Amino acid sequence: MRLYHNAYSSNSRRVVMTAHHLNIPLELVSVDLMSPADREKLVRINPNSKIPVLEDGELMLWESCAIMQYLAEQTPGQTLYPAEVRARADVHRWLFWCVQHFSPAIGIVVWENYIKGMIGAGDPDPYEVARGELLLAQFARVLDDHLARREWICGDDLTLADFAIAAPLMASERGRLPVRQYRNLQAWFTKVQELDAWRQTAFS
């Protein structure tokens, strides 16, 4: 299987973490999102022109959480993606929550405080930073309160939800994310960072 990805992409990171944890070998193909040539190639395999994209034979699968689920389904005996209906529904709930709420809020702040400067797109827009921080505070509180009663996002066991939600936090320092005050979130994120899947997918 081949994964088209970018090391700076948290969506890519959650997929690579999942593959590493499940011991699934992936051929990693780096996509330079600033390159018109790479963008032209990307849109041929994903009409949304987004990464990651998993190529498995004739299948071209996009959307990071769908790829994570697909990889788990390929792995007999795995526990990241539970088979029991209610347990799986809980994982789905947090995957969708992350994609709809948590990741977009983080993305606004990281774009303004980090990515724009890295690609020469100008200075942070104070209005956008404030908007992103307001959204992030709302959803970080939800996660922090939830983690007060659990070791992992969905209870006692590590699941795809933990990889999905942790990945956007990889830019916490560079993006100056205001999340240090959430003690339960920080305790959980520290545990994620101790996982081999996190350490082996870090970039400098």
LUMDO-686581 format. One line per 10 residues: number of its first residue (from 1); their letters; for each residue x, y, z of N, C-alpha, C. Coordinates in pm, whole numbers. Example, Ala and Ser with C-alpha at 12.3 -4.5 7.8 and 13.67 -1.06 7.14 Angstrom:
2
1 = AS = 1319:-569:780:1230:-450:780:1320:-330:780  1285:-225:708:1367:-106:714:1290:3:787
END
This chain:
204
1 = MRLYHNAYSS = 84:-120:0:0:0:0:87:125:0  39:226:-67:113:351:-81:30:465:-21  98:552:57:29:666:117:92:795:67  11:878:4:54:1011:-37:29:1103:83  135:1170:129:125:1241:256:220:1360:257  216:1432:368:312:1540:394:340:1538:544  467:1549:581:507:1537:722:448:1647:809  414:1761:749:358:1871:827:206:1859:845  148:1760:784:3:1742:787:-38:1652:902  -121:1705:992:-170:1623:1103:-264:1514:1053
11 = NSRRVVMTAH = -336:1541:944:-421:1437:886:-338:1319:837  -223:1349:778:-131:1243:738:-74:1172:860  -40:1249:961:24:1192:1081:-66:1088:1147  -194:1115:1158:-282:1019:1226:-288:886:1151  -279:892:1017:-279:770:938:-148:694:957  -37:763:952:93:698:966:108:638:1105  57:707:1207:58:652:1343:-21:523:1350  -137:522:1288:-220:402:1288:-149:286:1220  -90:311:1105:-18:206:1033:99:154:1115  171:245:1180:285:203:1262:238:115:1377
21 = HLNIPLELVS = 132:158:1446:82:81:1560:35:-58:1517  -24:-66:1398:-77:-193:1349:27:-276:1273  150:-223:1265:257:-292:1192:221:-318:1045  158:-217:985:125:-224:843:228:-144:764  304:-207:678:404:-133:599:336:-46:494  377:79:488:326:172:388:443:231:311  428:241:182:523:317:102:479:464:110  561:547:170:526:687:190:576:772:73  484:841:11:515:931:-102:487:1073:-56  593:1153:-43:578:1290:6:522:1380:-104
31 = VDLMSPADRE = 422:1460:-68:359:1554:-159:393:1696:-113  457:1772:-199:489:1911:-169:368:1996:-205  296:2042:-103:173:2115:-127:197:2254:-185  320:2300:-184:354:2429:-244:398:2417:-388  407:2293:-436:453:2268:-572:334:2255:-667  323:2339:-770:214:2325:-868:215:2187:-935  333:2134:-959:341:2003:-1023:284:1894:-933  321:1899:-805:269:1801:-710:119:1818:-691  73:1942:-689:-70:1968:-676:-148:1910:-795  -89:1923:-913:-153:1871:-1034:-164:1719:-1027
41 = KLVRINPNSK = -59:1655:-976:-61:1509:-960:-162:1469:-853  -169:1548:-746:-257:1515:-635:-404:1516:-677  -443:1616:-754:-583:1627:-791:-628:1511:-881  -533:1444:-941:-567:1328:-1024:-608:1209:-938  -557:1202:-816:-591:1089:-730:-693:1128:-622  -709:1257:-598:-810:1305:-505:-867:1435:-560  -989:1436:-609:-1045:1557:-669:-1055:1673:-572  -1044:1645:-441:-1043:1752:-342:-907:1818:-329  -805:1758:-392:-667:1807:-385:-619:1815:-241  -648:1712:-163:-608:1706:-23:-531:1577:3
51 = IPVLEDGELM = -450:1582:108:-381:1462:157:-433:1430:296  -418:1304:335:-352:1191:270:-445:1119:173  -382:1038:89:-455:947:0:-386:812:9  -464:708:31:-411:572:36:-439:503:-96  -336:447:-155:-349:367:-277:-328:220:-242  -429:141:-263:-422:-3:-238:-479:-75:-360  -390:-111:-450:-435:-168:-576:-514:-65:-655  -637:-96:-690:-720:-4:-766:-793:97:-677  -784:76:-548:-853:165:-454:-770:290:-426  -831:406:-445:-772:533:-404:-864:589:-295
61 = LWESCAIMQY = -819:581:-171:-904:618:-58:-855:747:4  -942:848:9:-908:972:77:-998:991:198  -962:1090:279:-1018:1120:411:-945:1035:516  -870:1105:602:-779:1038:694:-848:938:786  -964:974:840:-1030:882:933:-1082:759:862  -1126:774:737:-1168:658:658:-1048:566:632  -932:625:608:-811:544:585:-774:470:713  -782:538:827:-751:473:955:-841:352:978  -969:368:952:-1063:259:969:-1031:144:874  -997:178:751:-964:76:651:-842:-5:693
71 = LAEQTPGQTL = -740:64:743:-619:-6:788:-650:-98:905  -732:-50:998:-767:-134:1112:-844:-259:1068  -932:-241:971:-1011:-354:920:-923:-460:853  -804:-420:809:-711:-514:745:-630:-595:845  -649:-567:976:-559:-622:1078:-636:-710:1176  -634:-841:1157:-703:-931:1249:-649:-916:1393  -740:-914:1488:-700:-908:1628:-668:-770:1680  -677:-667:1597:-645:-531:1642:-752:-482:1741  -713:-386:1824:-806:-332:1924:-829:-181:1909  -766:-120:1811:-783:24:1792:-924:60:1746
81 = YPAEVRARAD = -987:-32:1677:-1119:-9:1616:-1210:-123:1659  -1277:-108:1773:-1352:-219:1832:-1466:-267:1743  -1495:-395:1754:-1600:-455:1672:-1738:-438:1734  -1746:-431:1865:-1876:-419:1934:-1944:-289:1891  -2073:-295:1864:-2144:-186:1799:-2137:-55:1878  -2164:-59:2006:-2165:65:2084:-2024:120:2102  -1927:31:2120:-1789:77:2135:-1741:143:2006  -1778:84:1893:-1739:142:1764:-1811:275:1741  -1937:284:1783:-2011:410:1769:-1944:521:1849  -1889:486:1965:-1820:586:2047:-1695:636:1976
91 = VHRWLFWCVQ = -1621:544:1914:-1503:585:1837:-1545:676:1722  -1651:638:1651:-1700:721:1542:-1737:860:1591  -1807:866:1705:-1847:995:1760:-1728:1090:1775  -1618:1039:1829:-1501:1124:1854:-1422:1152:1727  -1422:1059:1632:-1359:1088:1504:-1430:1202:1433  -1563:1196:1431:-1640:1301:1364:-1630:1433:1438  -1627:1426:1572:-1612:1547:1653:-1479:1615:1621  -1376:1534:1610:-1243:1589:1581:-1243:1658:1445  -1296:1591:1345:-1295:1646:1209:-1382:1772:1198  -1495:1772:1269:-1590:1881:1257:-1556:2001:1346
101 = HFSPAIGIVV = -1501:1976:1465:-1485:2082:1563:-1340:2109:1605  -1275:2005:1657:-1143:2024:1719:-1035:2061:1618  -1022:1981:1514:-917:2006:1414:-933:2141:1344  -1055:2179:1301:-1068:2310:1237:-1028:2427:1327  -1063:2419:1456:-1025:2525:1548:-874:2535:1561  -808:2420:1578:-663:2417:1585:-603:2468:1455  -662:2429:1344:-608:2468:1213:-603:2618:1193  -703:2689:1243:-704:2835:1230:-584:2896:1303  -563:2853:1426:-456:2909:1510:-319:2873:1454  -303:2746:1415:-173:2701:1362:-142:2770:1229
111 = WENYIKGMIG = -242:2786:1146:-221:2856:1019:-170:2997:1043  -235:3067:1131:-198:3207:1156:-63:3220:1226  -40:3139:1326:80:3155:1410:203:3083:1356  184:2988:1266:299:2905:1225:310:2890:1073  207:2836:1010:218:2801:869:237:2924:781  163:3031:808:176:3151:725:319:3202:722  383:3205:836:521:3250:840:615:3154:769  587:3025:780:674:2925:720:671:2933:568  555:2968:511:543:2970:364:546:3112:308  570:3211:394:578:3348:347:444:3408:308
121 = AGDPDPYEVA = 339:3372:383:204:3421:352:162:3540:438  259:3602:506:227:3721:583:222:3697:732  189:3803:805:183:3799:951:49:3743:998  44:3696:1123:-83:3649:1177:-188:3759:1176  -309:3722:1146:-424:3813:1151:-482:3804:1292  -474:3911:1371:-521:3905:1510:-667:3862:1523  -750:3905:1428:-891:3867:1432:-906:3716:1416  -834:3660:1320:-842:3516:1296:-784:3437:1412  -674:3485:1469:-616:3418:1585:-718:3414:1699  -782:3527:1724:-882:3534:1833:-1000:3442:1803
131 = RGELLLAQFA = -1042:3438:1678:-1154:3351:1640:-1119:3205:1662  -999:3167:1619:-955:3029:1637:-940:2992:1783  -883:3084:1862:-863:3056:2005:-996:3042:2077  -1096:3119:2038:-1229:3110:2100:-1292:2973:2071  -1283:2930:1946:-1336:2798:1911:-1258:2687:1981  -1127:2701:1985:-1044:2599:2048:-1077:2587:2196  -1096:2700:2264:-1130:2698:2406:-1260:2622:2429  -1357:2645:2343:-1485:2577:2357:-1469:2425:2351  -1395:2378:2251:-1387:2234:2231:-1279:2169:2318  -1175:2242:2352:-1074:2188:2444:-1137:2163:2581
141 = RVLDDHLARR = -1230:2247:2622:-1299:2225:2750:-1382:2098:2745  -1448:2075:2632:-1525:1952:2617:-1435:1830:2634  -1321:1832:2567:-1228:1719:2574:-1168:1707:2714  -1132:1818:2775:-1073:1815:2908:-1170:1758:3010  -1295:1801:3004:-1396:1748:3097:-1418:1598:3075  -1421:1559:2949:-1442:1418:2916:-1328:1332:2970  -1205:1380:2960:-1088:1302:3002:-1070:1298:3153  -1148:1374:3226:-1138:1371:3372:-1176:1234:3427  -1252:1157:3351:-1304:1030:3398:-1253:911:3318  -1154:934:3230:-1109:827:3142:-959:833:3121
151 = EWICGDDLTL = -900:716:3098:-757:711:3067:-733:748:2922  -818:696:2832:-810:725:2690:-943:783:2646  -950:831:2524:-1071:900:2477:-1196:815:2493  -1185:688:2457:-1303:600:2461:-1300:502:2578  -1231:537:2684:-1233:452:2803:-1096:403:2842  -1086:271:2865:-962:213:2916:-863:174:2807  -908:173:2683:-823:124:2574:-793:233:2472  -672:228:2421:-630:316:2312:-710:281:2187  -761:383:2117:-837:359:1994:-795:458:1886  -856:443:1770:-832:537:1661:-863:680:1703
161 = ADFAIAAPLM = -958:697:1793:-995:832:1837:-876:904:1900  -794:832:1974:-678:896:2038:-578:945:1934  -552:863:1833:-459:905:1728:-515:1024:1650  -644:1018:1619:-705:1125:1540:-702:1259:1613  -734:1257:1741:-745:1381:1817:-608:1433:1859  -513:1344:1882:-379:1389:1923:-302:1451:1807  -322:1401:1686:-241:1445:1572:-241:1596:1552  -354:1666:1557:-350:1812:1536:-272:1886:1644  -255:1822:1760:-180:1887:1869:-29:1880:1848  15:1817:1739:159:1806:1714:224:1942:1694
171 = ASERGRLPVR = 145:2042:1659:198:2177:1637:170:2268:1756  151:2211:1874:115:2291:1991:216:2402:2019  344:2369:2015:446:2469:2046:464:2568:1931  484:2517:1811:506:2604:1695:385:2694:1667  266:2638:1689:144:2713:1660:92:2794:1777  164:2787:1889:127:2861:2011:-20:2835:2047  -54:2708:2057:-190:2671:2093:-213:2694:2243  -318:2764:2281:-345:2791:2422:-417:2674:2489  -342:2565:2513:-405:2446:2570:-334:2397:2697  -235:2469:2742:-159:2423:2859:-244:2417:2986
181 = QYRNLQAWFT = -348:2498:2994:-427:2506:3116:-522:2389:3134  -535:2305:3032:-628:2192:3041:-552:2069:3092  -560:2047:3222:-475:1946:3286:-506:1804:3240  -632:1771:3226:-667:1635:3183:-625:1611:3039  -646:1710:2955:-602:1702:2816:-451:1684:2809  -378:1761:2888:-232:1754:2885:-182:1619:2936  -246:1566:3040:-204:1436:3093:-225:1326:2989  -339:1333:2920:-366:1236:2814:-268:1252:2698  -241:1376:2657:-151:1401:2545:-9:1355:2578  32:1369:2702:163:1320:2744:172:1169:2725
191 = KVQELDAWRQ = 66:1097:2758:64:951:2738:71:916:2590  2:991:2508:7:966:2364:150:986:2313  216:1091:2359:352:1121:2314:453:1016:2357  417:936:2456:505:828:2501:490:701:2417  387:697:2335:364:581:2250:469:573:2139  508:452:2105:606:434:1997:552:489:1865  422:476:1843:362:527:1719:379:677:1707  377:748:1818:398:893:1815:546:925:1792  631:859:1867:774:889:1859:831:857:1722  785:751:1662:839:709:1533:784:788:1416
201 = TAFS = 684:871:1441:627:951:1331:651:1099:1349  738:1135:1444:767:1277:1469:856:1331:1358  849:1462:1336:940:1526:1242:1008:1642:1315  1127:1677:1271:1205:1780:1339:1162:1919:1292
END
